[in-house]
Each structure stands twice: as structure tokens, then as C-alpha cells.
Amino acid sequence: MPLNLPNLLTALRVLAIPLMVVFYYLPQPISTVGAALVFIIASITDWLDGWLARKMNQTSEFGAFLDPVADKLLVSVALILLLHRMDNAFITLAAMVVIGREIVVSALREWMAQAGNRASVAVTSLAKLKTGFQMTAIPILLWYPSEPAGEYFRLLGLVLLGIAVVLTLWSMAIYFKVFLASLEGEGPEAKGVVPGAVRNRCGDAITQPAASPAIVIAVSYFTSSIDSSAVTLKIFTSAMRL
């Protein structure tokens, strides 16, 4: 690992995850307040490490790899803690959508690497907005007090998390549509350029390899499912009945 300040901040974000869990299981009021504060500080480093890497010209392959991994771990563990605390259908559905999306995107990244292409899943402006809502909603839901006055904070956190879930599905649908268009060789996507994409910490352009028929079929099915409001409504209704 290249020893520089941006990579150190990213590594500290990973190390903050077990600290957040330790705080969560301490007695109240230290428990939820401590866990929320650790999450907030770790979230700030998510923005700070990338900014420092570009400002100090210290971008690296390792940093570009570790940064999204740290984000996914932080959000996934925090959602699991929320499941333990709140234990309701909405939080369960939100965790399924957010964590499930990250698994799908990671699987596609792994396939791209095996295809011999130096590429990663594009990060769009919409995905950045989704992350912002997640990073705001989660500490609110971790921290909110149990007394009646805290109900307003809980409601605010649930609304923000709901918006994050919608943006999560929306951003994934957009990515898969662009991905399918690139496979067909139509428009700018044929060159692997995703509209609205943000370059990674190394400043590398996003490219897309050719896909196998199985991947095309799977992605086509997923996209058509998202485009169908009826199917989406049925899935949501079934999940709420569990």
C-alpha cells in the first residue's frame, strides 16, 4: 500500500467500522451517540481522502480500489446495526436494496477484471447523490433518542433513507441501460463512456468490455424488471407482507 495521507484516511475508515460496532453495544446514552459520531467522522473522510489525493497529486491504484470498498463496508455494517435496533419491514427492505446493489455492482466489476479490462463500474452524479442521502440518514437513525421527542428525528431519517433507496434503484437502472447500449455499439456508450460518470481516484476513464451472452440476458431481464412499474409494485408488496 502506498503510504500517503489519502490512503491512510481510507484505511482509518475501514478501522472505524469495528469501533462503531463496539460503541453500539455500550450502555446508553454512549451507545447510539458514539456509533453515530464514528459513522459521521468516517463519512467525512470519504470526501476528504479523494479531495486530498487529487489536491496533493497522490492518486494510486490501491487508493482507487480501497476507497469504494471502505464505503460499502461502512454502509453495510451500519445498516445491519439498524436492522438490530429497529427490526421493521422498511429497514429490512432498504438494507436488501442497498446491500444487494453493491453485491451486483461488485460482481460486474469482478467479471470486467476477469475479461482483462482495466475498468470499474461508473460512478454517476446520481450515485453520488444517493450516497449523500445514505450518509445523512444512517447516523440520524443510529442516534435518535428513544423518548417521544426523538420520533421526529426517526421520521426524518426514514424519509431520507427512503429517498436513498429510490435513488439506489434508479442509478442501477440507468447504469444497466447504458451498459446494454454499450454492448450494442450505439452512441457514446460504445466507447465505454458513461454520461455523467465521475472519474475514479486515479483519474482513469471508465471503459466497458464486451459481455458474454449470459451477462447480456441477465442484465436485459433485470432492466426490463425495473422498467415495469407493475413488477416493482408486486415485489414491494410481497416484501412488506413477509
Secondary structure, 3 states (H helix, E strand, C coil): CCCCHHHHHHHHHHHHHHHHHHHHCCCCCHHHHHHHHHHHHHHHHHHHHHHHHHHCCCCCHHHHHHHHHHHHHHHHHHHHHHHHHHCCHHHHHHHHHHHHHHHHHHHHHHHHHHCCCCCCCCEEHHHHHHHHHHHHHHHHHHHCCCCHHHHHHHHHHHHHHHHHHHHHHHHHHHHHHHHHHHHCCCCHHHHCCCCCEECCCCCCCCCCCCCCHHHHHHHHHHHHHHHCHHHHHHHHHHHHHC
